[in-house]
Amino acid sequence: QMPTSTGPINGSAFAIYLNSTMVGFSTAATLEITHEPYDTSGSSMSWVQRVGGMRDWSCSCTGLVAMNGTTGRKYYEIFENYIENRARVQIFFKTTPTQDMAFYGYALCTSISIETGFEDTAMFTCSFVGADYLDSIESQYLPV
């Protein structure tokens, strides 16, 4: 059962985990869930008929801060783990208030870019596509 919102959805927390370790966090993220129904119309029908089909999901985030870099080269680690080695990551996406919607699932990174400011923390922009099903839970039970 999907949690229901009791008011406006405020902000988000977006976290990326690799092997149970948080490796990235952002508060600016987008989650997109799509559904592509199948066309079951026959040639003699004058209206299109459809039935439920495949679902898919993707997400993107901006201002992602890399956490727990082991080599001090966080951008390279993200590139190496998620693009070069094609590692699946676990994505957590939640909104506030605490008992509102939350989603989690495994994904593959499809793009990554780095943003830097003068003497400022480097931040990343990443895009992901679902590698498996997307599940929902009350956000108070997620680790982010």
HELIX and SHEET records of a PDB file:
HELIX    1   1 LYS A   74  ILE A   78  1                                   5    
HELIX    2   2 PHE A   79  GLU A   84  3                                   6    
HELIX    3   3 SER A  139  TYR A  141  5                                   3    
SHEET    1   A 7 ALA A  28  ASP A  39  0                                        
SHEET    2   A 7 ARG A  50  ALA A  66 -1                                        
SHEET    3   A 7 THR A  21  SER A  26 -1                                        
SHEET    4   A 7 ASN A  10  LEU A  18 -1                                        
SHEET    5   A 7 VAL A  89  THR A  96 -1                                        
SHEET    6   A 7 MET A 101  GLU A 115 -1                                        
SHEET    7   A 7 MET A 123  GLU A 138 -1                                        
END                                                                             
